């Protein structure tokens, strides 16, 4: 059984009498322990897909399961629990609390978990052993994103979802961040990365799912971003 499964997923947004279809009959699967990259231009439907899997949006049609559990059928309360304990989120914007140190930003997230990892150990794992006591304003963009990844990891999530995690980073820091996500994946965590950065995707031999106008247009294991 696949760890993540999208089955004929559709999403329609309504504004008055106007309907906008963001996803059309999206179907694909992600195996446990896999790293999958979803690519496509802005407005293709990548973030909508991610938000549905992450429990931050609902689908209009179809079904989404994680390890056999139908997350598209969860109640509001169940969905909140799912977001808190099952998924770790990494966003383009770091969303760190400015008046807390890097370590404290991770510790506050660990308080939401039933079985958190040690915050100090997670900070060391992402290469920030010597930056724990620094405030966000004292960190580079790449370091702030590493704090965000540590915050996502501290709850021992079953899956990491990263939405344009390198969007605010230069090419060198972007590569470092992708290597970090690859390392996290090699330790057993399933990782889904959404991006539009072609050169970065092509540097890794990972599963690539391309989306255009809400449709899956290709799904390959060669790690090549062949969408134009």
GILINDA-V556353 format. One record per residue. N is the residue number from 1. PHI is phi as a letter, one per 40 degrees, with the letter a starting at -180 (NA if undefined). PSI is psi in degrees with one decimal (NA if undefined). Layout:
BEGIN
((N & PHI & PSI) (N & PHI & PSI))
END
This chain:
BEGIN
((1 & NA & 132.1) (2 & c & 147.8) (3 & c & -46.5) (4 & b & 136.1) (5 & a & 120.9) (6 & c & 125.3) (7 & b & 106.2) (8 & f & 46.7) (9 & c & 129.4) (10 & b & 149.8) (11 & b & 125.5) (12 & b & 126.7) (13 & b & 137.0) (14 & b & 133.4) (15 & b & 100.7) (16 & g & -124.2) (17 & c & 0.4) (18 & c & 130.8) (19 & b & 134.1) (20 & b & 119.9) (21 & c & 113.6) (22 & c & -30.4) (23 & b & 140.9) (24 & b & 111.3) (25 & f & 49.5) (26 & c & 123.9) (27 & b & 121.8) (28 & a & 168.0) (29 & b & 154.3) (30 & b & 129.1) (31 & c & 155.2) (32 & c & 132.6) (33 & g & 5.7) (34 & c & 155.0) (35 & b & 123.9) (36 & b & 132.6) (37 & b & 125.2) (38 & b & 124.2) (39 & b & 164.2) (40 & i & 160.9) (41 & c & 168.6) (42 & d & 132.5) (43 & g & 4.3) (44 & c & -22.4) (45 & h & 5.5) (46 & c & -52.5) (47 & c & -34.3) (48 & c & -44.5) (49 & c & -46.5) (50 & c & -44.3) (51 & c & -33.3) (52 & c & -46.7) (53 & c & -37.4) (54 & c & -1.9) (55 & g & 18.9) (56 & b & -4.5) (57 & a & 161.2) (58 & b & 155.6) (59 & c & 161.4) (60 & c & -28.9) (61 & a & 155.4) (62 & g & -157.7) (63 & a & 141.8) (64 & b & 128.6) (65 & b & 148.4) (66 & b & 114.4) (67 & f & 40.2) (68 & g & -6.9) (69 & c & 126.5) (70 & c & 93.6) (71 & c & -20.4) (72 & c & -8.4) (73 & b & 7.5) (74 & c & 148.5) (75 & c & 169.8) (76 & d & -42.6) (77 & c & -43.7) (78 & c & -36.4) (79 & c & -38.5) (80 & c & -41.6) (81 & c & -41.5) (82 & d & -47.2) (83 & c & -35.3) (84 & c & -39.8) (85 & b & -22.1) (86 & c & -31.3) (87 & b & 139.9) (88 & b & 128.3) (89 & b & 137.0) (90 & b & 124.2) (91 & b & 169.1) (92 & c & -40.9) (93 & c & 133.3) (94 & c & -30.0) (95 & f & 39.4) (96 & c & 152.1) (97 & c & 115.4) (98 & c & -29.0) (99 & c & 12.2) (100 & b & 147.8) (101 & c & 169.6) (102 & d & -45.9) (103 & c & -41.0) (104 & c & -33.4) (105 & c & -36.0) (106 & c & -41.1) (107 & c & -37.8) (108 & c & -32.0) (109 & c & -34.8) (110 & c & -23.0) (111 & c & -13.2) (112 & c & -3.6) (113 & b & 150.3) (114 & c & -37.7) (115 & b & 70.6) (116 & c & 156.0) (117 & c & 166.6) (118 & c & 125.4) (119 & d & -40.7) (120 & c & -40.2) (121 & c & -38.8) (122 & c & -40.2) (123 & c & -40.4) (124 & c & -38.5) (125 & c & -30.2) (126 & c & 11.2) (127 & g & 26.4) (128 & b & 32.8) (129 & d & -32.1) (130 & c & 10.8) (131 & b & 12.5) (132 & c & -34.8) (133 & c & 4.2) (134 & c & 147.8) (135 & c & 158.1) (136 & d & -40.0) (137 & c & -18.2) (138 & c & 1.7) (139 & b & 151.7) (140 & c & 169.7) (141 & d & -43.2) (142 & c & -39.1) (143 & c & -39.9) (144 & c & -38.3) (145 & c & -32.2) (146 & c & -36.3) (147 & c & -42.3) (148 & c & -37.4) (149 & c & -41.4) (150 & c & -40.4) (151 & c & -38.5) (152 & c & -32.5) (153 & c & -26.1) (154 & c & -22.8) (155 & c & 9.3) (156 & f & 53.6) (157 & c & 156.4) (158 & c & -20.1) (159 & a & 140.8) (160 & b & 128.4) (161 & b & 120.7) (162 & b & 117.3) (163 & b & 106.7) (164 & f & 52.3) (165 & c & -18.3) (166 & b & 9.9) (167 & d & -28.6) (168 & b & 17.1) (169 & b & 154.3) (170 & c & 167.7) (171 & d & -39.3) (172 & c & -46.7) (173 & c & -33.4) (174 & c & -44.5) (175 & c & -42.2) (176 & c & -41.0) (177 & c & -41.9) (178 & c & -36.7) (179 & c & -36.1) (180 & c & -44.9) (181 & c & -36.2) (182 & c & -41.5) (183 & c & -42.9) (184 & c & -41.2) (185 & c & -40.3) (186 & c & -22.0) (187 & c & -3.0) (188 & h & -4.9) (189 & c & 129.7) (190 & c & 135.8) (191 & b & 130.9) (192 & b & 120.3) (193 & b & 129.7) (194 & b & 127.4) (195 & a & 165.9) (196 & b & 11.6) (197 & c & 97.2) (198 & d & -48.4) (199 & c & -37.7) (200 & c & -42.9) (201 & c & -42.2) (202 & c & -13.9) (203 & c & -9.2) (204 & b & 140.7) (205 & c & 74.1) (206 & b & 167.8) (207 & c & 129.4) (208 & b & 122.0) (209 & b & 121.4) (210 & b & 135.9) (211 & b & 137.7) (212 & a & 124.5) (213 & f & 41.0) (214 & g & 0.0) (215 & b & 144.0) (216 & c & 119.4) (217 & b & -15.5) (218 & a & 155.0) (219 & a & 104.6) (220 & b & 156.5) (221 & b & 5.2) (222 & c & -0.5) (223 & g & 22.5) (224 & b & 130.0) (225 & c & 92.0) (226 & c & 12.8) (227 & c & 133.6) (228 & b & NA))
END
